[in-house]
Amino acid sequence: MKTYKTALLLLLLAVKAGATMAQTDSLSAKKDTVAWSQELDGVIVKAQRQLIKQEIDRVGYDVQADEDSKTETVLDMLRKVPMVTIDGEDKILVKGNSNFKIHRNGRLDPSMTKNAKEILKAMPASAVKRIEVVTDPGAREDAEGVDAILNIVMMDTRKMDGVTGSVSGTYSSLKMPSLSTYLATQFGKAIVSVNYGFNDMSEEATSNHTIRENTFVGTGNTQRIDANGSSPGNLHYADINASYDIDSLNLLSASFGGYFFKVNVQGGGPISMFDAAENLLYSYDEHYWLPRYRHHSWDGRLDYQHKTRRKGEQFTLSYLLALTRQHSEQETTYSQLQNVPFDYDGYLSNSREHFTEHTFQADYMRPLWEGHRLQVGTKYIDRRNSSEKRQDYYHSSLPSLNTAFDHSTQVAAAYADYLWSMEKWTARAGLRYEYSHLKGRFSDGSSDDFGKHLSDWVPQASVKYQIDAAQSLKLSYTTSLNRPGISYLNPAVAAFPGSVQFGNAHLVSSTTRTIALTYMKVGQKLTFNITPKFQFSNDNIGAINYAEGDTRYSTYGNVIRHRRWQVQGYVQWKPFDKTTFVANLDAWHSRFENPEQQLSLNSTNLWYYFNLSQKLPWKLQATVSTYGQVGRASQNIYSTYEPYNRYSFSLQRSFLSDDRLTVRLTANSLFHKRQHFETRTVQGDVLGWSDTVNKQNGRWFRVSVSYRFGKLKASVKKTETTINNDDEVGGIVK
């Protein structure tokens, strides 16, 4: 009998393994996606589902394979994704910097990109299937101005079975509730999904206290600021996706979505100036208020995909409309004036910014012969920005400031991308050409109109070798462009006591190149990834800060030479059946140079994230995580960020059949009521430091509840290619 059972068990294993291999396209996919279990007469055979998967151009994190996804937010899950870091103020970095864009299901999501932190903090991870870091975008996207793409892949499967959906909600001790819901259903050949989220930001949750000190090198005088602020308000985001199967070869898909937020920003505090001998020169109290700060961003797209009878051959036409509207009205008043060097006691500032973009794209993909594939395409972007600003001073002889600036960019691009694979080798090479015309117009006549014609060639290449079933090695070279947005270009002067800010209408696109080598090993108990890389740029767009007397001036220019030596690593270790340890590490040495100001800055930094998860009796799961920074990090030529550490504890349990209901309790920074985030300005005409305390980084408690209903077997189909516009920096932002 035992022999019979053993033979039957081996037969089942063989059949299961054969079916899995037949459905898998590549050797790496076999290792990374197998997940199943079978029980026979008390004998259980298991294969652990891997969290990490590597392809020629990306690294993916399987969110649904992580138990924390039932109640965590997408921002929480991002901390576990290789090559993604989140600092002490929830600022997201990909591959070590903030120059990235966010895609949803492989398509650019302009609204999410512009306000990533708030939206991803409110979005439940239970609605996300996978998070991908596109490390080496092909020629199709490579010139779009990013070092990487963060692709959020929503839940999807093969077929629909009625109405499916999920509801998630959280509430914290900071009085910060959030709610989100997802619904999907089918009407004949059409599948529709709707996603909506709401996040309320209380005054307590957004309150902050900052102490800042600035010393002017030329005069020796020191400015001290003690400020409190808050920005209570609410954020709404929503999107609707639909697809229609015309027939087996033709697919039509459409989507519309975006976000809207309204906040009541207010704050202020005493500001004083002292000479080198600590004698008071002047002082005043500042209070600012933005009662009408509104920002909304929407985008809609339409994709048509046609497949031929030849396997793998397809043609796609795409259109994208992106809109952003921002309006702010700020009133600032000054009181307790003592010997101040300005003749007004406040001002009223009103600004409006509009962004409209139309994009048309055509893509064609064709397998040439076995192991060879060619993709070509063309793209046209019509991007228009406008900005209007008025500033009126109270009780002053100064005239009102009125500026109106329009800026347009037309981009025409063509690309070719070639993919070759044979046995253990995979290679990809591409070339993209972009022609762009930039035009600026000052409708108020304050300056002369201008225009520029730019041409750029953008190459990229990568090669991957599958050493064996568990190990791979990849070498890549990428190039990216960045074009300035309207907030960098707008030359409107904003004058405040002690500071003046303005844009630079003559900025041009900048180029960044990266060389990287990636080694990855995937095992049942241990999976790890290590990527040493070198990145360099000679014409980066950067801030230019200088001082005249005790007044600071800020603008932008193509003035930064940047060199970065970097090593990124990821470890997933399962020492025991119910224990999982995850480490995400990012170490780099950066050098910034500004030849015009004869400045250079070196910094060495290690960013870390550690997570330990343990399954307990009674279906409980306990998690401990910590993240932070060792060494002083720098993102510009002038300042550095001081080391910091954050930590949290959580306990989670699922209820009902199929674990449909999950509850999670989280304690953040349990032993620290407040956490500090410090920066230092170490060179330039103004030196100083700042220390900010934000309650969201200190002690708080949160309860999270999620419930899913129906059979989650559906999502809206997507065309396999669509529009991605990722080239702009310094555009309309929060």
C-alpha positions in Angstrom: 0.0 0.0 0.0 2.8 2.4 0.9 4.5 1.7 -2.4 1.3 2.3 -4.3 0.8 5.7 -2.5 4.4 6.7 -3.2 4.0 5.9 -6.9 0.7 7.8 -7.1 2.3 10.8 -5.3 5.2 10.8 -7.7 2.8 10.6 -10.7 0.8 13.6 -9.4 4.0 15.5 -9.0 5.2 14.7 -12.5 1.8 15.7 -14.0 1.7 18.9 -12.1 5.3 19.9 -13.0 4.6 19.1 -16.6 1.5 21.2 -16.8 3.4 24.1 -15.1 6.3 23.9 -17.6 3.9 23.8 -20.5 2.3 27.0 -19.5 5.5 28.9 -18.8 7.3 31.0 -21.5 10.8 31.0 -20.1 13.1 29.3 -17.6 13.2 32.3 -15.3 9.4 32.5 -15.2 9.3 28.8 -14.2 11.4 29.5 -11.2 9.7 32.7 -10.1 5.9 31.9 -10.5 5.3 28.3 -9.5 3.0 28.2 -6.5 0.8 25.2 -5.6 0.1 22.6 -2.9 -1.4 19.1 -3.0 -2.5 16.9 -0.1 -2.7 13.1 -0.3 -3.5 10.8 2.6 -1.9 13.1 5.2 1.1 13.9 2.9 1.4 17.6 1.9 3.6 18.7 -0.9 4.3 22.5 -1.1 6.2 24.9 -3.3 6.6 28.4 -1.9 5.4 31.2 -4.1 8.3 33.6 -4.8 7.9 37.3 -4.1 10.5 38.5 -6.6 10.7 37.9 -10.4 13.3 39.3 -12.7 13.0 39.9 -16.5 15.3 41.5 -19.1 13.9 45.0 -18.3 12.3 44.8 -14.9 12.1 43.4 -11.4 8.6 42.5 -10.1 7.3 42.1 -6.5 4.3 39.7 -6.1 2.0 41.8 -3.8 -0.6 39.1 -3.5 2.0 36.5 -2.3 2.6 38.8 0.7 0.1 38.3 3.6 0.5 42.0 4.5 -1.2 43.0 1.3 -4.6 42.3 2.8 -4.6 45.3 5.0 -1.5 47.4 4.1 -1.5 50.4 1.7 0.5 50.4 -1.6 2.9 52.9 0.0 3.6 50.4 2.8 4.3 47.6 0.3 6.6 49.8 -1.7 9.1 49.6 1.1 9.6 45.9 0.3 10.1 46.4 -3.4 13.7 46.1 -4.7 15.3 49.4 -5.8 12.5 51.5 -4.1 13.2 53.6 -1.1 11.0 55.8 1.0 12.5 58.4 3.3 11.5 59.7 6.7 8.9 62.1 5.1 7.4 59.4 2.8 9.2 60.8 -0.2 9.5 57.9 -2.8 12.8 57.2 -4.5 13.3 54.7 -7.3 16.9 53.5 -8.1 18.1 56.1 -5.6 16.4 59.3 -6.9 13.0 61.0 -7.5 13.3 61.0 -11.3 10.7 58.4 -12.1 7.1 58.1 -13.3 4.3 55.8 -12.2 2.3 53.6 -14.6 -0.9 51.7 -13.9 -1.1 48.4 -15.8 1.8 49.4 -18.1 0.3 52.8 -19.0 1.4 56.2 -17.7 -0.9 57.5 -14.9 -0.3 61.3 -14.9 -2.5 61.9 -12.0 -0.9 59.3 -9.8 2.6 60.5 -10.8 1.9 64.1 -9.8 0.7 63.2 -6.3 2.2 59.8 -5.7 2.7 59.9 -1.9 -0.9 60.8 -1.0 -2.6 58.6 -3.5 -0.5 55.5 -2.8 -0.9 56.1 1.0 -4.6 55.8 0.5 -4.7 53.0 -2.0 -5.1 49.4 -0.5 -2.5 46.9 -1.5 -5.3 44.2 -1.8 -6.3 45.7 -5.1 -2.8 45.4 -6.6 -1.4 42.2 -8.1 2.2 43.2 -8.7 4.6 46.1 -8.4 7.2 46.3 -11.0 10.4 48.5 -11.2 11.1 48.8 -14.9 14.8 49.2 -14.6 15.7 49.3 -18.3 12.8 50.8 -20.4 13.2 49.9 -24.0 13.6 52.4 -26.8 9.8 52.8 -26.8 9.9 54.5 -23.4 13.6 55.1 -22.8 13.8 58.8 -23.9 10.8 59.6 -21.8 12.9 61.2 -19.2 13.1 58.7 -16.3 15.7 56.5 -14.8 13.0 54.0 -14.0 9.3 53.3 -14.2 7.2 52.2 -11.2 4.4 50.0 -12.7 1.4 49.3 -10.5 -0.3 46.2 -11.9 -3.9 45.9 -10.6 -5.6 42.6 -10.0 -6.4 40.6 -13.1 -7.4 37.0 -14.2 -8.9 35.3 -17.2 -12.7 35.3 -16.8 -15.6 37.1 -15.1 -17.9 35.5 -12.6 -20.6 38.0 -11.6 -19.7 41.1 -9.7 -16.5 41.2 -7.7 -15.0 43.7 -5.5 -13.4 44.8 -2.2 -13.8 47.4 0.4 -11.0 48.7 2.7 -10.9 51.3 5.5 -8.5 52.6 8.1 -8.6 54.9 11.1 -5.6 56.1 13.1 -5.1 57.8 16.4 -4.2 60.9 14.4 -7.9 61.1 13.3 -7.0 60.3 9.7 -9.7 58.0 8.2 -9.5 56.6 4.7 -11.8 54.5 2.6 -11.4 52.7 -0.8 -13.5 50.4 -2.9 -13.1 48.4 -6.1 -15.9 46.9 -8.3 -15.8 44.9 -11.5 -18.5 43.3 -13.7 -19.1 42.1 -17.2 -21.7 43.1 -19.8 -21.5 40.7 -22.7 -18.1 41.3 -24.4 -17.4 44.3 -22.2 -15.7 44.3 -18.8 -15.8 47.3 -16.6 -14.0 48.1 -13.3 -14.4 51.1 -11.0 -12.0 52.2 -8.3 -12.6 55.0 -5.8 -10.6 56.2 -2.7 -11.0 58.9 -0.1 -8.4 60.1 2.4 -9.1 62.7 5.1 -6.1 64.6 6.4 -6.8 66.0 9.8 -5.1 69.1 11.4 -3.5 66.8 13.9 -2.1 64.5 11.3 -0.7 67.2 9.2 0.7 69.5 11.9 4.4 70.1 11.9 7.0 72.2 13.7 10.2 73.4 12.0 13.2 75.2 13.5 15.5 76.7 10.8 18.7 78.7 10.9 20.3 80.4 7.9 23.7 82.2 8.0 24.6 84.5 5.1 28.3 84.1 4.3 28.7 87.5 2.8 27.4 89.5 5.7 27.8 87.1 8.6 24.2 87.7 9.7 22.0 84.8 10.8 18.3 84.3 10.3 16.3 82.2 12.8 12.8 80.8 12.1 10.5 79.0 14.4 7.4 77.9 12.4 4.3 75.8 13.0 2.0 74.7 10.2 -0.8 72.3 9.2 -2.6 71.4 6.0 -5.9 69.7 6.8 -8.1 68.7 3.9 -9.2 65.7 1.9 -8.1 63.8 -1.2 -10.4 61.9 -3.6 -9.1 59.7 -6.4 -11.1 57.5 -8.9 -10.7 55.7 -12.2 -12.9 53.7 -14.5 -11.6 51.1 -17.0 -13.4 49.4 -19.7 -12.6 46.9 -22.5 -14.5 45.4 -25.3 -13.6 42.3 -27.2 -14.6 43.1 -30.8 -13.5 39.6 -31.8 -10.5 37.3 -31.1 -8.1 39.6 -32.9 -9.4 43.1 -32.0 -9.6 44.7 -28.6 -10.8 48.2 -27.7 -10.0 49.6 -24.2 -10.6 52.9 -22.6 -10.0 54.5 -19.2 -10.7 57.8 -17.4 -9.5 58.8 -13.9 -7.6 61.2 -11.7 -7.6 62.9 -8.4 -8.8 66.0 -6.6 -7.7 67.5 -3.4 -8.5 70.6 -1.4 -6.5 71.7 1.6 -6.5 74.6 4.1 -2.8 75.3 4.5 -1.9 77.6 7.3 1.0 78.4 9.6 3.8 80.8 10.6 5.9 81.9 13.5 8.6 84.4 14.6 11.5 85.3 12.2 14.5 87.2 13.5 17.9 88.4 12.0 21.0 88.7 14.1 24.5 90.0 13.3 27.7 88.0 13.9 27.9 89.4 17.4 24.3 88.1 18.1 22.8 91.6 18.2 19.2 91.7 17.0 18.9 93.5 13.6 15.2 93.0 13.0 12.3 90.7 13.7 8.7 90.0 12.8 6.0 87.4 13.1 4.7 85.7 9.9 1.3 84.1 9.4 0.2 82.5 6.0 -3.1 81.1 5.0 -4.2 79.4 1.8 -8.0 79.1 2.1 -8.5 78.2 -1.6 -5.8 75.7 -2.5 -7.3 73.4 -5.1 -5.6 70.9 -7.3 -7.1 68.4 -9.7 -5.6 66.2 -12.4 -7.5 63.9 -14.9 -6.5 61.8 -17.8 -8.4 59.7 -20.4 -7.1 57.3 -23.0 -8.3 55.1 -25.8 -6.4 52.1 -27.2 -7.1 49.9 -30.2 -5.2 46.7 -30.6 -5.2 44.4 -33.7 -3.5 41.0 -33.7 -2.8 39.1 -36.9 -2.9 35.4 -37.5 0.8 35.3 -37.0 1.6 34.6 -33.3 3.0 37.6 -31.5 2.3 40.1 -34.3 0.2 43.1 -33.4 -0.6 46.7 -34.2 -1.7 49.3 -31.6 -3.1 52.8 -31.9 -3.3 55.0 -28.8 -4.6 58.4 -27.7 -4.0 60.1 -24.4 -5.5 63.4 -23.0 -4.0 64.7 -19.7 -5.3 67.7 -17.8 -4.1 69.4 -14.7 -5.6 72.5 -13.1 -4.2 74.2 -10.0 -5.4 77.3 -8.2 -4.0 78.8 -5.0 -4.8 82.0 -3.2 -2.4 82.8 -0.4 -2.6 85.6 2.1 0.5 86.4 4.2 0.5 89.0 7.0 3.4 90.3 9.2 3.0 91.6 12.7 5.3 92.7 15.6 7.5 94.5 13.1 10.9 95.7 14.4 13.3 97.5 12.1 12.3 95.3 9.1 14.0 96.0 5.8 10.7 96.0 3.8 7.9 98.5 3.7 4.8 96.3 3.6 3.0 94.3 6.3 1.6 91.5 4.1 0.6 90.5 0.6 -2.1 88.6 -1.3 -1.0 86.2 -4.0 -3.3 84.5 -6.5 -2.0 82.0 -9.0 -3.4 79.7 -11.6 -1.6 77.0 -13.6 -3.1 74.9 -16.5 -1.5 71.9 -18.2 -3.1 70.2 -21.2 -1.4 67.4 -23.2 -2.5 65.4 -26.3 -0.6 62.4 -27.3 -0.9 60.1 -30.4 1.1 56.9 -30.7 1.3 53.9 -33.1 3.2 50.7 -32.2 3.9 47.7 -34.3 5.4 44.4 -33.0 6.5 41.5 -35.2 8.4 38.2 -34.5 10.9 37.8 -37.3 12.0 34.2 -36.7 12.5 32.0 -33.7 14.1 34.0 -30.9 14.0 37.3 -32.8 11.4 40.1 -32.3 11.2 43.7 -33.6 9.1 46.5 -32.3 8.9 49.9 -34.0 6.7 52.9 -33.5 6.1 56.6 -33.7 4.7 59.2 -31.3 3.5 62.8 -31.3 3.0 65.0 -28.2 1.3 68.4 -28.1 1.9 69.8 -24.6 0.6 73.3 -23.5 1.2 75.0 -20.2 0.0 78.4 -19.0 0.5 80.3 -15.8 -0.9 83.5 -14.4 0.1 85.1 -11.1 -0.8 88.3 -9.3 0.8 89.6 -6.1 -0.5 92.7 -4.2 1.3 94.2 -1.3 -0.4 95.6 1.8 0.3 99.2 2.8 3.3 99.5 0.5 4.6 101.7 -2.4 5.6 98.6 -4.3 3.6 98.0 -7.4 1.6 94.8 -7.9 3.3 91.9 -9.7 1.4 90.6 -12.7 2.8 87.8 -14.9 1.3 85.7 -17.6 3.4 83.0 -19.3 2.5 80.4 -21.9 4.8 77.5 -22.9 4.3 74.8 -25.5 6.2 71.8 -26.5 5.8 69.6 -29.6 7.6 66.3 -29.6 7.9 63.9 -32.6 9.6 60.6 -32.0 10.4 57.3 -33.7 12.0 54.2 -32.3 13.1 50.7 -33.0 13.5 48.0 -30.4 15.1 44.6 -31.1 14.8 41.5 -28.8 16.9 38.4 -29.3 16.7 35.2 -27.2 18.5 31.8 -27.6 18.8 29.1 -24.9 20.4 30.9 -21.9 20.9 34.3 -23.6 18.5 37.2 -23.9 19.5 40.5 -25.4 17.7 43.8 -26.2 18.9 46.8 -28.1 17.0 49.9 -29.2 17.5 53.4 -30.7 15.1 56.4 -30.4 15.2 59.7 -32.2 13.3 62.7 -30.8 12.7 66.1 -32.3 11.2 68.8 -30.1 10.1 72.4 -30.5 9.8 74.5 -27.4 8.1 77.9 -27.5 7.5 80.5 -24.8 5.3 83.5 -25.0 4.8 86.3 -22.5 1.3 87.6 -23.0 1.9 90.5 -20.6 4.8 91.8 -22.7 7.3 91.5 -19.8 9.8 89.7 -22.0 10.5 88.7 -25.5 9.0 85.5 -26.9 11.5 82.7 -27.5 11.7 79.3 -29.2 14.1 76.3 -29.5 14.5 73.3 -31.8 16.1 70.2 -30.2 17.2 66.9 -31.6 18.2 63.9 -29.5 19.4 60.3 -30.2 18.8 57.9 -27.4 20.4 54.4 -27.4 19.9 51.6 -25.0 21.1 48.0 -24.7 21.0 45.1 -22.2 22.0 41.4 -22.2 21.0 38.7 -19.7 22.6 35.3 -19.2 20.7 32.6 -17.3 23.5 30.8 -15.5 21.2 28.0 -14.3 17.6 27.5 -13.3 18.1 29.7 -10.2 20.7 32.3 -11.2 21.0 35.0 -13.8 23.3 37.9 -14.7 22.4 41.0 -16.6 24.4 44.0 -18.0 22.5 47.1 -19.2 23.2 50.6 -20.6 20.4 53.2 -20.6 19.9 56.8 -21.6 17.1 59.2 -20.5 16.1 62.7 -21.2 14.4 65.3 -19.0 12.6 68.3 -20.2 11.8 71.3 -17.9 8.2 71.8 -16.9 6.4 75.1 -16.4 7.3 75.7 -12.8 11.0 75.5 -13.8 10.5 77.6 -16.9 8.2 80.3 -15.7 10.3 83.5 -15.2 7.7 85.2 -13.0 9.4 86.7 -10.0 8.0 85.9 -6.6 9.4 88.3 -4.0 9.2 87.7 -0.2 11.0 89.2 2.7 14.5 88.0 2.5 14.0 85.8 -0.6 13.3 86.0 -4.4 12.3 83.1 -6.6 12.0 82.8 -10.4 12.2 80.3 -13.2 14.5 80.1 -16.2 12.7 80.2 -19.6 15.9 79.1 -21.4 16.3 75.7 -19.9 16.8 72.8 -22.3 16.5 69.0 -22.0 19.2 67.1 -20.0 20.7 63.6 -20.6 21.5 60.9 -18.0 23.3 57.7 -18.7 23.4 54.5 -16.5 25.5 51.4 -16.6 24.4 48.5 -14.4 25.2 44.9 -13.6 22.6 42.7 -11.9 23.0 39.3 -10.3 20.0 37.4 -9.0 19.5 34.1 -7.3 16.1 32.6 -6.7 15.8 29.7 -4.1 13.1 28.1 -2.0 14.6 29.4 1.2 16.8 32.3 0.0 16.3 34.8 -2.8 18.6 37.8 -3.3 19.5 40.4 -5.8 22.5 42.7 -6.1 23.0 45.5 -8.6 26.2 47.7 -8.8 25.8 50.6 -11.1 27.3 53.9 -12.3 25.3 56.9 -13.4 26.5 60.2 -14.9 25.2 63.4 -16.4 26.8 66.6 -17.5 23.9 68.9 -18.0 21.3 68.1 -15.3 18.7 70.7 -14.4 19.4 71.8 -10.9 18.7 74.6 -8.5 20.9 77.7 -8.5 20.9 79.5 -5.1 22.9 82.7 -4.3 22.6 85.7 -2.0 22.9 89.4 -2.4 23.3 91.0 1.0 20.7 89.2 3.3 18.4 88.3 0.4 18.4 84.8 -1.1 17.8 84.2 -4.8 16.6 80.9 -6.3 16.3 79.8 -9.9 17.2 76.8 -12.2 19.8 76.0 -14.8 21.4 73.2 -16.9 24.4 73.5 -14.6 24.9 70.2 -12.7 27.5 67.5 -13.3 26.5 64.4 -11.5 28.3 61.1 -10.8 26.9 58.3 -8.7 28.4 55.0 -7.7 25.7 52.8 -6.3 25.0 49.2 -5.0 21.4 48.0 -4.5 20.5 44.8 -2.8 17.5 42.7 -1.8 17.2 39.6 0.4 14.2 37.4 1.0 15.0 34.6 3.6 12.7 32.0 4.9 14.6 30.3 7.7 11.5 28.4 8.9 8.2 27.5 7.3 6.3 30.3 9.1 9.0 33.0 9.2 10.0 35.4 6.5 12.7 38.0 6.6 13.0 40.8 4.0 15.9 43.3 3.6 15.9 46.1 1.0 19.2 48.0 0.8 20.6 50.9 -1.2 24.1 52.3 -0.8 25.6 55.0 -2.9 28.3 57.6 -3.2 27.3 60.8 -5.1 29.3 63.7 -6.4 27.6 66.9 -7.6 29.4 69.7 -9.3 28.3 73.2 -10.4 31.2 74.6 -12.4 29.5 78.0 -12.7 29.5 78.5 -8.9 32.7 76.4 -8.5 30.9 74.1 -6.0 31.1 70.3 -5.5 29.6 68.0 -2.9 30.3 64.4 -2.1 28.0 62.3 0.1 27.9 58.6 1.1 24.7 57.0 2.3 23.1 53.7 3.1 19.3 53.4 3.1 17.8 50.2 4.7 14.5 48.5 5.2 14.1 45.3 7.3 10.9 43.4 7.8 10.4 40.2 9.9 7.0 38.4 9.6 6.0 35.5 11.8 2.8 33.4 11.5 1.4 32.5 14.9 -1.4 30.1 16.2 -5.1 31.1 15.7 -4.3 32.5 12.2 -2.4 35.4 13.6 0.5 37.1 11.9 3.0 39.4 13.7 5.3 41.8 11.8 8.1 44.0 12.9 9.7 46.5 10.5 12.3 49.2 10.6 13.8 51.5 8.0 16.1 54.5 7.9 19.3 56.0 6.7 23.0 55.7 7.7 25.3 58.5 6.7 24.3 61.9 5.2 22.5 61.7 1.8 22.5 64.4 -0.8 20.1 65.1 -3.6 21.5 68.5 -4.7 24.7 70.6 -4.7 23.9 72.5 -1.5 22.4 70.3 1.2 22.4 66.9 2.9 19.9 64.8 5.0 20.8 63.7 8.4 20.5 60.0 9.5 17.2 58.8 10.8 15.3 55.6 11.8 11.6 54.7 11.8 9.9 51.4 13.1 6.5 49.8 13.5 4.8 46.7 14.9 1.6 45.1 13.7 -0.7 42.1 14.4 -3.0 40.7 11.7 -5.8 38.1 11.5 -8.2 37.0 8.8 -11.8 35.8 9.3 -14.6 34.1 7.4 -14.3 31.6 4.5 -11.4 32.2 2.2 -10.1 34.8 4.6 -12.4 37.4 3.1 -12.3 39.7 6.1 -8.9 40.8 7.5 -8.2 43.1 10.4 -4.8 44.6 11.2 -3.6 46.6 14.2 -0.4 48.8 13.8 1.7 50.7 16.2 4.2 53.2 14.7 7.2 54.5 16.6 5.8 53.1 19.8 8.6 54.4 22.0 9.0 57.9 20.4 6.2 60.4 20.6 7.9 62.5 18.0 10.4 61.8 15.2 12.8 64.4 13.7 13.8 64.9 10.1 17.0 67.1 9.8 18.7 68.7 6.8 21.9 70.8 6.6 22.9 73.4 4.0 26.7 72.9 3.9 27.9 75.2 1.1 26.9 78.1 -1.0 26.2 81.7 -0.1 23.7 80.7 2.7 24.6 78.0 5.2 22.3 76.5 7.8 20.2 73.7 9.2 16.6 72.7 9.8 14.8 70.3 12.1 11.2 69.3 11.3 8.9 67.3 13.6 5.8 65.8 11.9 3.3 63.8 13.9 2.8 61.3 11.2 6.4 60.1 11.8 5.9 59.8 15.5 3.8 57.6 17.7 0.4 56.6 16.4 -1.9 53.6 16.3 -4.0 52.4 13.3 -6.7 49.8 12.7 -7.2 48.6 9.1 -10.1 46.4 7.9 -10.6 44.9 4.4 -13.3 42.8 3.0 -13.6 41.2 -0.5 -16.7 39.8 -2.0 -17.6 37.8 -5.1 -15.2 35.7 -7.0 -12.3 37.9 -7.8 -11.8 36.5 -11.3 -11.9 39.6 -13.5 -10.2 42.7 -14.5 -10.4 45.0 -17.5 -8.3 43.8 -20.4 -5.5 46.2 -21.5 -3.8 46.5 -24.8 -0.3 45.3 -24.6 1.1 48.7 -25.5 -0.1 52.2 -24.9 1.1 55.7 -24.3 3.7 56.6 -21.7 4.8 60.3 -21.3 7.5 60.6 -18.7 9.9 63.2 -19.9 8.9 66.3 -17.9 10.5 67.6 -14.7 9.4 70.6 -12.7 5.9 70.6 -14.1 2.7 71.4 -12.1 3.0 69.7 -8.7 1.3 69.9 -5.4 
